[in-house]
Amino acid sequence: MSFTTTVTAAPPPGQPDIAYAPNYENYQARTAKRLKEGNLTTSVPDGFPKQLTGDLVWEGDSIGQHYDWTYKLSEDQLGEIDQALHHFKGLGLPLGHISAETFPLPKLHPELRKLSDELHKGHGFFVIRGVNVDNYTREENAIIYVGISSHIASQRGRQDNKFNGKPADVVLTHVKDLSAGQDKSAIGSPAYTTDRQVFHTDSGDIVSLFCLETALEGGASRIASTWRVYNELARTRPDLVHTLSQNWDVENFANPNKKFTSRPLLYHQKATNTRPERVALQYARRYFVGFGALPRSHDIPPITEAQAEALDALHFLGDKLSVSTNFAKGDMQFINNLAVFHARDAFTDSPTQQRHLLRLWLRDPENAWETPEPLLERWAELLLTSQERQKLKEELLATNDDFIRQIPKVEMHIHIDGMVTPELRWKLAQRNGSEVRMGNDKPVIKSLGDLKKAYASVISTSKRHQYQHLDPSLIPPTFFEAYYSSHDVLRTRQDFYDVAMAYFRGASEMNVRYCEVFFDPQAHTSRGVSWEDMMGGLRDAQDESAKTLNVKSAWIMCFLRDQSPESAMEHYQAALRYRDMIIGIGLDSNEHKRPPILFKEVFQRAKKDGFRITAHCDIGQQDTHQNIHQLISPSEGILTHRIDHGLNAADKPELVGLITSQGIGMTICPWAYLRRFNLEETGRRLRTLIDAGVKICISSDDPPLMEGTWVMHNILLARKLCSLTEEDIVQMMKDAVEISWADQDVKTEILAELAEDSYRSAIER
């Protein structure tokens, strides 16, 4: 069979002579030329191992002699699977609710957990055999596949963000030939053709396939050990290890505004007390040479000759050292996507026998490898879908943690402008006679039910590019679209009172005793709202809350980064008549290319006038480390009293040192970070800050736009992520009181309440 029949487009100028289909003669010629030119490094990069050892180092020719990768299901196990299928169907739940709990396998579960260990600590792959797919409907086969997988790895990754032309979290996909019904050159991935797939990795920790039907001929699945390939390169061509571990311009097909990102393909993780030394590979050839309708963009720098050789070396070594798993109908294949890469032979279908696989991208939080830093945002995008976040919220609440519910709290990172819930927004829109939209190019929302759905569909602003192919009216609202469009219903003094009281009532229910609340005056004055109505409504609610709810508060006036420093100074001067309400000055909104140093003058003026200052340093932003440094370094001339967010400071010991040595507090909102980082990475960073002695106030940010997660949910999440004890949380609350800007009598009152033990569990008293 031929390697490929798909017509490919012309490469960009300067691109080496390399295509998606590897050419061995060209590879040999390029290798000979580069070796002749000389000046190639003869040792691996500093810190990288000369050779890796362990079960993950294997060759296709010999692995079958010492490892049986096929787990054959017994009749009893198949019976248990059948019972689990009927149990799940009897629950009447959507397919997205399939889990180890809703698809119970009490006897098989321990065996599946051992197989997860094999993925992460053993040989990195296995096949489960024995399910008779012909006995079940298409939906039942999907339930069985996802159900079994849930016991191996509980988290499912999003593979697409649309279904039938509408936004959706697609976690189960069909892999089959689509070329029969359309122009083959229009298909951007070889997975959906009959062509051979070269060696590559997918996204996520684990890649799994379930074979519903094999091809008439060909289509064998081939896998190879990344570690064995690494050893060969380290021994014979260490210069290519350097090439693979340096930054590559990786094409971003889905984002017209950001054509590529730069990251390595090969990652080294040193051994620690909790993990062995590891090497991880993450790449796909088509991102560098294109495929079919998606050629390498002319807007991206061409790859180098060294990179071209490295791509070919990976493929041909993978091919040489690979093994075929003899993937048969009814088989489920699982591979460690960071340690094993895979390929597929070309195949031929017939009208009556057509290759058809189901695919999952998975992660097992109990066994997962640490995600390399450059992959964190992509992994978070895959793994924490809106449904997964809602499920996590329900799991946290199901713990019935009375200690977290009852402990006295303070909160210092909450945007009153972001507290417009769907219910309140609908009520105020009806009262003011205004239309409800989730953005300027979005349709008018006709019912409260539709508004709730729109809130539930909010996406990170950085993800909007993924939906560019959709009609603008169908693109889910971004966070900032939802945030700013909600302000339209805030017009009168009563409106501002209502939104503030909605927050204070919720805070009271969660035993918040004191809060420092952000407000964005520029977002309202720009719409013609008067200072008198805005501040009058906030003052009325502040007074009412203190009297009737036992929630005391102060206000932090934030300037919008995407407006000018001159506008910030103008609003600062206008707000001075309300300085009895305002305790501090902050900076928020979109951080991209708007560093805090731009607002140095207004910050210095505010400090001179006796205000406390703080600023957002949002997580995952390109310049976040620089922005944190501008705020906390005495030489920069701002020297903030607090940092809002700033979780990335944990990446830089020098930043953590500056924060702790100067007693700078931080407000941390764990739930807000789940759209950027996975759970483990969020927890690792938070734990780093806690262990370094940083004083932290756990807060909620914008609950209506974050699955309705308030301060209690965020503390529950922090407890889960960092394994916090009750004593840890009490100390965290005391630290939060200390870094607050409350009057001393308020601090003394809350600290006295924390010193009591009425809110503690019986176990810890």
C-alpha positions in Angstrom: 0.0 0.0 0.0 1.2 3.5 -0.7 2.2 5.8 2.2 -0.3 8.5 1.3 -2.6 9.5 -1.5 -3.6 12.9 -0.1 -2.4 15.8 -2.2 -0.4 18.3 -0.1 0.0 22.1 -0.7 3.3 23.8 -1.5 5.5 24.5 1.5 6.3 28.1 2.6 9.5 29.7 1.3 12.7 28.5 3.0 11.1 25.3 4.3 13.5 22.3 4.0 12.6 19.6 1.6 10.4 17.6 3.9 6.8 16.5 3.7 4.3 14.8 6.0 5.2 11.4 4.4 8.8 10.7 5.5 11.3 9.9 2.7 14.1 7.7 3.9 16.5 8.6 1.1 16.0 12.3 1.8 16.5 11.6 5.5 19.8 9.8 4.9 21.0 12.5 2.5 20.2 15.2 5.0 21.9 13.3 7.8 25.1 12.7 5.7 25.3 16.4 4.8 24.9 17.6 8.4 27.5 15.1 9.7 29.9 16.2 7.0 29.4 19.9 7.9 30.5 19.0 11.4 30.3 21.2 14.5 27.6 19.0 16.0 27.6 18.8 19.8 28.7 15.4 21.2 26.9 15.4 24.5 23.3 15.6 25.7 22.0 18.9 27.2 23.1 19.6 30.8 21.1 17.6 33.3 19.7 15.2 30.7 20.5 11.5 31.2 23.0 9.8 29.1 20.7 6.7 29.1 17.3 6.0 30.6 16.5 2.7 32.3 13.4 0.8 33.4 10.4 -0.9 32.0 9.6 2.1 29.7 12.8 1.2 27.7 11.7 -1.5 25.3 12.0 -2.6 21.7 9.4 -4.1 19.5 11.5 -7.2 18.5 11.9 -8.4 22.1 9.2 -6.9 24.4 6.8 -9.8 23.7 9.3 -12.1 25.4 8.9 -10.5 28.8 5.7 -8.6 28.7 2.2 -9.8 27.8 0.4 -6.5 27.0 -3.1 -8.1 26.4 -5.4 -8.3 29.3 -8.1 -10.9 28.5 -11.5 -10.3 30.2 -13.0 -13.4 31.8 -16.6 -14.5 31.5 -17.2 -13.3 35.1 -15.7 -9.9 34.3 -17.7 -9.6 31.1 -20.8 -10.4 33.1 -19.9 -7.6 35.6 -19.4 -5.2 32.7 -22.9 -6.1 31.4 -24.4 -5.5 34.8 -22.7 -2.1 35.1 -24.1 -1.2 31.7 -27.6 -1.9 32.8 -27.0 -0.1 36.1 -26.0 3.0 34.3 -28.8 2.9 31.8 -31.2 2.5 34.7 -30.0 5.7 36.3 -31.3 7.7 33.3 -28.3 10.0 33.4 -26.7 11.8 30.4 -23.6 10.0 29.0 -21.4 12.7 30.4 -22.1 11.3 33.9 -20.4 8.0 33.3 -17.9 7.4 36.1 -16.5 4.7 38.3 -19.4 5.3 40.6 -22.2 5.2 38.0 -20.5 2.3 36.1 -19.6 0.1 39.1 -17.1 -2.7 38.6 -16.3 -3.9 42.2 -14.4 -7.0 41.2 -12.7 -5.7 38.0 -11.8 -2.3 39.5 -8.6 -3.5 41.3 -7.4 -5.0 38.1 -8.0 -1.8 36.1 -6.2 0.2 38.8 -3.2 -2.2 38.3 -3.4 -1.5 34.6 -3.2 2.3 35.3 -0.1 1.6 37.3 1.3 -0.2 34.2 0.7 2.8 32.1 2.4 5.2 34.4 5.1 3.1 36.1 5.5 0.1 33.9 5.7 -0.4 30.1 3.4 2.4 29.2 0.7 0.5 27.2 -1.8 -2.4 27.3 -4.8 -3.8 25.4 -8.0 -5.0 27.0 -9.6 -7.8 25.0 -12.9 -9.6 25.1 -15.8 -7.2 24.7 -18.1 -8.6 21.9 -19.2 -5.3 20.3 -21.8 -7.1 18.1 -23.8 -7.9 21.2 -24.4 -4.2 21.9 -25.8 -1.1 20.2 -23.5 1.7 19.2 -24.5 3.7 22.3 -24.0 0.7 24.6 -20.6 0.1 23.3 -19.7 3.8 24.0 -21.0 3.4 27.6 -19.0 0.2 28.1 -15.8 1.9 26.8 -16.1 5.1 28.8 -17.2 3.1 31.8 -14.2 0.8 31.8 -11.9 3.8 31.1 -13.3 5.6 34.1 -11.7 3.0 36.4 -8.4 3.5 34.7 -8.3 7.3 34.4 -11.2 9.3 35.8 -10.7 12.5 33.8 -11.7 12.8 30.1 -10.1 15.4 27.8 -12.0 17.6 25.4 -11.1 16.7 21.8 -13.4 19.2 20.0 -15.4 22.3 21.0 -18.3 21.8 18.6 -20.9 19.2 17.7 -23.2 19.5 14.7 -22.0 23.1 14.2 -22.7 24.2 17.8 -20.4 24.7 20.8 -20.0 21.6 22.8 -17.4 19.7 25.0 -16.7 16.7 22.9 -14.7 14.0 24.8 -15.5 10.9 22.8 -14.7 11.0 19.1 -15.1 8.6 16.1 -12.0 7.8 14.1 -12.7 6.6 10.6 -12.1 7.4 7.0 -14.0 10.5 5.9 -12.4 10.9 2.5 -15.0 8.9 0.6 -17.6 11.6 0.9 -15.5 14.7 0.4 -12.3 16.1 -1.2 -9.5 14.3 0.4 -7.2 17.4 0.3 -9.7 19.2 2.5 -9.1 16.9 5.4 -6.5 18.4 7.7 -5.6 15.2 9.7 -4.5 11.8 8.4 -6.5 10.1 11.1 -9.6 10.6 9.0 -8.2 9.2 5.8 -7.0 5.8 4.8 -3.4 7.1 4.6 -0.7 5.9 6.9 -0.2 8.0 10.0 3.5 8.7 10.9 4.7 8.4 14.5 3.3 11.2 16.7 1.6 11.9 20.0 -1.9 13.1 20.7 -2.8 15.6 23.4 -3.3 14.5 27.0 -1.7 12.0 29.4 -3.3 8.8 28.0 -4.6 8.1 24.5 -7.1 5.2 24.2 -8.8 3.6 21.3 -11.7 1.2 21.1 -12.1 -0.9 17.9 -15.7 -1.3 16.8 -14.6 -2.6 13.4 -11.3 -3.4 11.7 -10.4 -2.5 8.1 -10.7 -5.0 5.3 -6.9 -4.8 4.9 -4.1 -3.0 6.8 -4.6 -0.3 9.5 -2.3 -1.9 12.1 -1.6 0.1 15.2 2.1 0.6 15.9 3.6 2.0 19.1 7.2 2.7 20.1 9.0 3.6 23.4 9.9 7.3 23.5 12.5 6.3 26.1 14.2 3.8 23.8 14.3 6.3 21.0 15.8 8.9 23.4 18.5 6.4 24.4 19.4 5.8 20.7 19.6 9.5 20.0 21.6 10.2 23.2 24.1 7.5 22.2 24.4 8.3 18.5 23.1 11.8 17.9 23.1 13.9 21.1 22.9 17.0 18.9 19.3 16.0 18.0 18.4 15.8 21.7 19.5 19.4 21.9 17.4 20.2 18.9 14.3 18.5 20.3 14.7 20.1 23.7 14.9 23.6 22.3 11.9 25.8 21.4 10.1 25.0 18.1 7.5 27.2 16.4 4.4 24.9 16.7 1.6 25.8 14.3 -1.7 26.7 15.9 -4.2 25.9 13.2 -7.2 27.1 15.1 -6.1 30.6 16.1 -5.9 33.2 13.3 -4.6 35.8 15.7 -1.8 33.7 17.1 -0.3 31.6 14.3 2.1 29.6 16.5 3.4 29.0 20.0 7.0 28.3 20.9 7.9 25.3 23.0 10.2 22.2 23.1 9.1 18.8 21.8 11.2 16.9 24.4 11.0 17.5 28.1 13.3 16.3 30.9 12.1 16.1 34.5 14.7 15.5 37.2 14.2 12.9 39.9 12.8 14.2 43.2 11.7 12.7 46.5 8.3 11.9 44.9 9.1 11.0 41.3 11.8 9.3 39.2 13.7 10.9 36.5 11.6 11.1 33.3 11.7 12.2 29.7 8.5 13.2 27.9 7.8 13.7 24.2 4.9 15.8 22.8 4.7 16.4 19.1 2.9 15.8 15.8 4.7 16.0 12.5 1.9 17.8 10.7 2.3 20.9 12.9 5.7 21.5 11.2 5.2 20.3 7.7 1.4 20.5 7.3 -1.0 17.9 5.9 -3.6 18.2 3.1 -5.7 21.4 3.4 -3.6 22.6 6.3 -0.1 23.2 5.0 2.7 24.9 7.0 1.6 28.5 7.1 3.7 31.1 5.2 3.3 33.4 8.2 5.4 31.1 10.4 9.2 30.8 10.2 10.3 27.7 8.3 11.8 24.9 10.3 15.5 24.4 10.2 17.5 21.6 8.6 18.3 20.3 12.1 14.6 20.2 13.0 13.8 18.5 9.7 16.4 15.8 10.5 15.0 15.4 14.1 11.5 14.9 12.8 12.7 12.2 10.4 14.9 10.6 13.1 11.9 10.3 15.4 9.8 8.6 12.8 12.3 6.2 11.4 13.7 5.2 14.8 10.1 4.8 16.1 9.3 2.6 13.1 12.4 0.5 13.6 11.8 0.0 17.3 8.0 -0.4 17.2 5.6 -3.2 17.9 2.2 -3.8 16.5 -0.4 -4.4 19.2 -2.5 -6.7 16.9 -5.5 -4.4 17.5 -8.6 -6.5 16.9 -12.3 -5.9 16.9 -13.5 -5.3 20.5 -10.0 -4.3 21.7 -9.4 -1.3 23.9 -5.9 0.1 23.6 -4.4 2.4 26.2 -1.0 4.1 25.9 1.0 6.6 28.0 1.0 9.5 25.6 4.1 11.1 27.2 6.3 8.0 27.1 5.0 6.1 24.1 4.3 7.4 20.6 2.2 5.8 18.0 1.5 5.3 14.2 -1.0 3.6 12.0 -0.5 1.6 8.8 -2.5 2.7 5.7 -5.6 0.6 5.2 -8.4 -0.4 2.7 -12.1 -0.5 3.6 -14.9 -2.3 1.8 -18.6 -1.4 1.6 -19.3 -4.0 4.2 -16.2 -3.7 6.4 -15.0 -0.2 7.4 -12.4 0.6 10.1 -14.1 2.4 13.0 -12.6 3.4 16.3 -13.7 5.4 19.3 -11.0 7.6 21.0 -10.6 9.1 24.4 -7.9 11.4 25.9 -7.6 10.6 29.6 -5.8 11.5 32.8 -5.6 9.6 36.1 -5.0 12.2 38.9 -3.7 9.5 41.2 -0.9 8.3 38.9 -0.5 11.3 36.5 3.0 12.5 35.6 3.7 16.1 36.3 2.7 18.1 33.2 5.7 20.0 31.6 5.3 23.7 32.1 4.7 24.7 28.4 1.9 22.2 28.1 -0.1 23.3 31.2 -2.5 25.6 29.5 -3.3 23.1 26.7 -3.8 20.3 29.3 -6.2 22.5 31.4 -8.1 23.3 28.2 -8.5 19.6 27.6 -9.3 18.3 31.0 -11.5 20.8 32.8 -14.5 21.2 30.7 -17.5 23.1 32.0 -19.2 19.8 32.9 -16.1 18.6 34.7 -15.9 21.8 36.7 -19.6 21.5 37.7 -19.0 17.9 38.7 -16.0 19.0 40.8 -18.2 21.6 42.5 -20.8 18.9 43.4 -18.1 16.6 44.7 -16.7 19.4 47.0 -20.1 20.1 48.4 -20.8 16.4 48.9 -18.0 16.3 51.5 -20.4 18.1 53.9 -17.5 19.9 55.4 -19.1 21.7 58.3 -15.8 23.0 59.4 -15.3 25.0 56.2 -18.9 26.1 56.3 -18.7 27.4 59.8 -15.2 28.9 60.2 -15.3 32.8 60.2 -14.0 34.1 57.0 -12.6 37.2 55.3 -12.6 37.8 51.6 -10.5 40.3 49.7 -10.9 39.4 46.0 -14.5 39.8 44.9 -15.7 42.1 42.1 -19.1 43.6 42.9 -19.5 44.4 39.1 -19.1 40.6 38.5 -21.9 39.7 41.0 -24.7 40.1 38.6 -26.3 36.7 38.7 -28.5 35.5 35.8 -31.6 35.9 38.1 -30.6 39.4 39.2 -29.7 40.4 35.7 -33.1 39.3 34.4 -34.9 41.1 37.2 -33.0 44.4 36.6 -33.4 44.2 32.8 -37.2 43.8 33.3 -37.2 46.7 35.7 -35.2 49.0 33.5 -36.8 47.9 30.2 -33.4 46.8 28.7 -32.5 44.0 26.4 -30.2 41.2 27.6 -27.2 40.2 25.5 -23.9 38.5 26.4 -21.9 40.7 24.0 -22.4 43.3 21.3 -22.5 40.7 18.5 -24.7 38.2 20.5 -28.4 37.7 20.0 -31.0 39.1 22.4 -31.7 36.6 25.1 -35.5 35.9 25.5 -35.8 34.0 28.7 -34.2 33.5 32.1 -33.5 29.8 31.2 -31.6 30.9 28.1 -29.6 33.4 30.2 -28.6 30.7 32.7 -27.4 28.5 29.8 -25.4 31.5 28.4 -23.7 32.0 31.8 -22.9 28.2 31.9 -21.2 28.4 28.5 -18.7 31.2 29.3 -15.2 30.5 28.0 -11.8 32.0 28.7 -11.0 35.0 26.6 -7.9 33.2 25.3 -10.0 30.4 23.9 -12.2 32.5 21.6 -10.1 31.8 18.6 -11.1 28.2 18.7 -14.6 29.2 17.6 -13.7 31.5 14.8 -15.2 29.2 12.2 -18.6 29.6 13.8 -21.1 32.4 13.2 -20.4 35.1 15.8 -23.9 34.6 17.2 -23.0 31.0 18.0 -19.6 31.7 19.7 -19.9 31.2 23.5 -19.4 34.5 25.4 -15.9 35.1 26.7 -15.4 36.0 30.3 -14.9 39.7 29.6 -17.9 39.8 27.2 -20.1 38.3 29.9 -18.6 40.5 32.6 -19.0 43.8 30.8 -22.3 43.1 29.2 -23.8 42.3 32.6 -23.1 45.9 33.7 -25.7 47.2 31.3 -28.4 46.5 33.9 -26.6 48.6 36.5 -28.1 52.0 36.0 -29.7 53.4 39.1 -28.8 53.7 42.8 -31.2 50.9 43.5 -29.5 48.7 40.9 -26.1 49.1 42.6 -27.7 48.5 46.0 -29.3 45.3 44.8 -26.1 43.8 43.3 -24.1 44.7 46.4 -26.7 43.2 48.7 -26.9 40.1 46.6 -23.2 39.6 47.4 -23.4 40.5 51.0 -26.3 38.1 51.7 -24.4 35.2 50.0 -21.3 36.2 52.0 -23.2 36.2 55.2 -24.5 32.7 54.6 -20.9 31.5 54.3 -19.8 33.2 57.5 -17.8 36.0 55.9 -17.2 38.6 58.6 -15.3 41.2 56.6 -14.6 41.8 52.9 -12.8 44.2 50.7 -14.7 44.6 47.5 -13.5 45.7 44.1 -15.5 48.0 41.9 -14.7 49.4 38.4 -16.0 53.0 38.1 -14.8 53.4 34.5 -17.1 50.5 33.4 -20.1 52.6 34.6 -19.2 56.2 34.1 -18.5 55.3 30.4 -22.2 54.3 30.2 -23.4 57.6 31.7 -23.9 56.4 35.2 -23.4 59.1 37.8 -20.9 58.8 40.7 -23.8 59.6 43.0 -25.9 56.7 41.9 -23.0 54.3 41.8 -21.5 55.2 45.2 -24.8 55.9 46.8 -26.1 52.4 46.1 -22.9 50.8 47.2 -22.9 52.8 50.5 -26.5 51.9 51.2 -25.7 48.2 50.8 -22.5 48.5 52.9 -24.4 50.1 55.8 -27.3 47.7 55.6 -24.9 44.7 55.5 -23.0 45.8 58.6 -26.2 46.4 60.5 -28.3 43.4 59.6 -25.9 40.7 58.3 -22.8 41.2 60.5 -20.7 41.6 57.3 -18.4 44.6 57.5 -16.7 45.9 54.3 -14.6 48.4 52.5 -14.2 49.2 48.8 -11.2 49.0 46.5 -11.5 51.1 43.4 -9.9 49.4 40.4 -8.8 51.0 37.2 -9.3 49.1 33.9 -6.0 48.2 32.3 -7.5 48.6 28.8 -8.2 52.2 29.4 -5.5 54.9 29.6 -3.5 56.0 32.7 -5.0 59.4 32.1 -8.5 58.0 32.5 -7.3 56.3 35.7 -6.0 59.6 37.1 -9.2 61.4 36.2 -11.3 58.8 38.0 -9.0 58.8 40.9 -9.5 62.5 41.4 -13.2 62.2 41.0 -13.4 59.5 43.6 -11.6 61.4 46.4 -14.9 62.8 47.7 -15.8 59.2 48.6 -12.5 58.4 50.3 -14.4 57.5 53.5 -15.7 54.4 51.6 -12.6 53.6 49.6 -9.7 51.9 51.4 -7.5 50.9 48.5 -6.7 51.3 44.8 -6.4 48.4 42.4 -5.8 47.4 38.8 -7.8 44.8 36.9 -9.2 43.8 33.4 -7.2 42.3 30.5 -3.6 42.2 31.4 -2.2 41.5 27.9 0.4 44.1 27.0 -0.8 46.4 29.8 1.9 46.1 32.6 1.3 47.8 35.9 4.2 50.2 35.4 2.0 52.1 32.9 -0.1 53.2 36.0 2.9 54.0 38.2 1.9 57.7 38.5 -1.6 57.1 39.8 -0.3 54.4 42.2 2.3 56.7 43.6 -0.3 59.5 44.0 -2.7 57.1 45.8 0.0 55.9 48.2 1.0 59.5 49.0 -2.7 60.2 49.8 -2.8 57.3 52.2 -4.5 54.6 50.2 -3.4 51.0 50.1 -2.6 49.6 46.6 -3.0 46.2 44.9 -3.1 44.9 41.4 -4.2 41.8 39.4 -1.4 39.6 38.0 -3.5 37.1 36.2 -2.2 33.5 35.9 -0.8 32.1 32.7 -0.3 35.5 31.0 2.8 35.9 28.8 4.3 38.7 31.0 3.0 37.7 34.4 6.4 37.2 36.0 7.5 40.6 34.8 4.3 42.2 36.0 4.7 40.7 39.5 8.3 41.9 39.6 7.2 45.5 38.7 4.7 45.5 41.6 7.0 44.0 44.3 10.5 45.2 43.5 11.4 48.4 45.4 13.5 49.5 42.4 10.4 49.7 40.2 8.8 52.5 42.3 5.3 50.9 42.9 5.8 48.5 45.8 2.3 47.2 46.2 0.8 46.2 49.5 -0.9 43.1 48.0 -1.0 41.1 44.8 -4.3 39.8 43.4 -4.0 36.3 41.8 -0.2 36.1 41.0 -0.1 32.3 41.3 2.7 32.2 38.8 5.0 33.8 41.4 5.4 30.2 42.7 7.4 29.5 39.5 10.2 31.9 40.5 11.9 31.5 43.9 13.2 35.0 43.6 9.7 36.4 43.4 8.5 34.3 46.3 11.5 35.6 48.3 10.6 39.2 47.6 6.9 38.7 48.5 7.7 37.0 51.8 10.6 39.3 52.8 8.4 42.4 52.4 5.3 40.9 53.9 3.2 41.3 50.8 -0.1 39.5 50.9 -1.8 37.7 48.1 -5.4 37.0 47.2 -5.8 33.6 45.6 -8.9 32.4 43.8 -8.3 28.7 43.0 -11.4 28.1 40.9 -10.5 30.9 38.6 -7.3 29.1 37.6 -9.0 25.9 36.4 -9.5 27.3 32.9 -5.7 27.7 32.6 -4.1 25.0 34.8 -5.1 21.4 35.7 -5.9 20.6 39.3 -2.5 19.2 40.2 -0.6 22.2 38.9 -2.9 24.7 40.6 -2.4 22.7 43.8 1.4 22.5 43.4 1.8 26.3 42.9 -0.6 27.1 45.8 1.3 24.6 48.1 4.6 26.2 47.1 3.4 29.6 48.2 1.9 28.3 51.5 5.1 26.3 52.3 7.2 29.5 51.7 5.2 31.4 54.3 3.3 33.7 51.9 0.2 35.1 53.6 -2.8 34.3 51.5 -6.5 35.1 51.5 -8.6 32.5 49.5 -11.3 34.4 47.7 -13.9 33.8 45.0 -13.4 36.5 42.2 -16.7 36.4 40.2 -19.0 33.6 41.4 -21.8 34.0 38.8 -19.2 33.5 36.0 -17.4 30.6 37.6 -20.1 27.9 38.1 -21.5 29.7 41.1 -18.4 29.0 43.2 -18.2 31.3 46.3 -15.5 31.7 48.9 -16.5 28.5 50.6 -16.1 26.5 47.4 -12.7 28.0 46.8 -11.6 27.1 50.3 -12.9 23.5 49.8 -10.9 23.3 46.6 -7.8 24.6 48.2 -8.2 22.0 51.0 -8.5 19.3 48.4 -5.6 20.5 46.2 -3.1 21.0 49.1 -4.3 18.4 51.6 -4.8 21.2 54.2 -5.6 20.3 57.8 -8.1 22.2 59.9 -5.2 23.9 61.6 -3.7 24.9 58.3 -7.0 26.6 57.3 -7.3 28.3 60.7 -3.8 29.7 60.2 -4.7 30.8 56.6 -7.7 32.7 58.0 -5.5 34.4 60.6 -3.1 35.4 57.8 -5.9 36.8 55.8 -7.0 38.9 58.7 -3.5 40.1 59.1 -3.0 41.2 55.4 -6.5 42.8 55.3 -6.8 46.6 55.6 -9.5 46.4 58.2 -9.5 48.6 61.3 -7.8 47.0 64.2 -11.0 46.6 66.2 -12.5 44.6 63.3 -9.3 42.4 63.1 -9.4 41.8 66.9 -13.0 40.7 66.8 -12.4 38.2 64.0 -9.2 36.8 65.5 -11.1 36.3 68.8 -13.8 34.4 67.0 -11.1 32.3 65.3 -9.6 31.5 68.7 -12.8 29.8 69.8 -13.4 26.2 68.9 -17.1 26.1 68.2 -16.6 25.8 64.5 -14.0 23.0 64.7 -14.8 19.3 64.1 -15.1 17.0 67.0 -12.0 15.1 65.8 -9.8 18.2 66.1 -11.1 19.6 69.3 
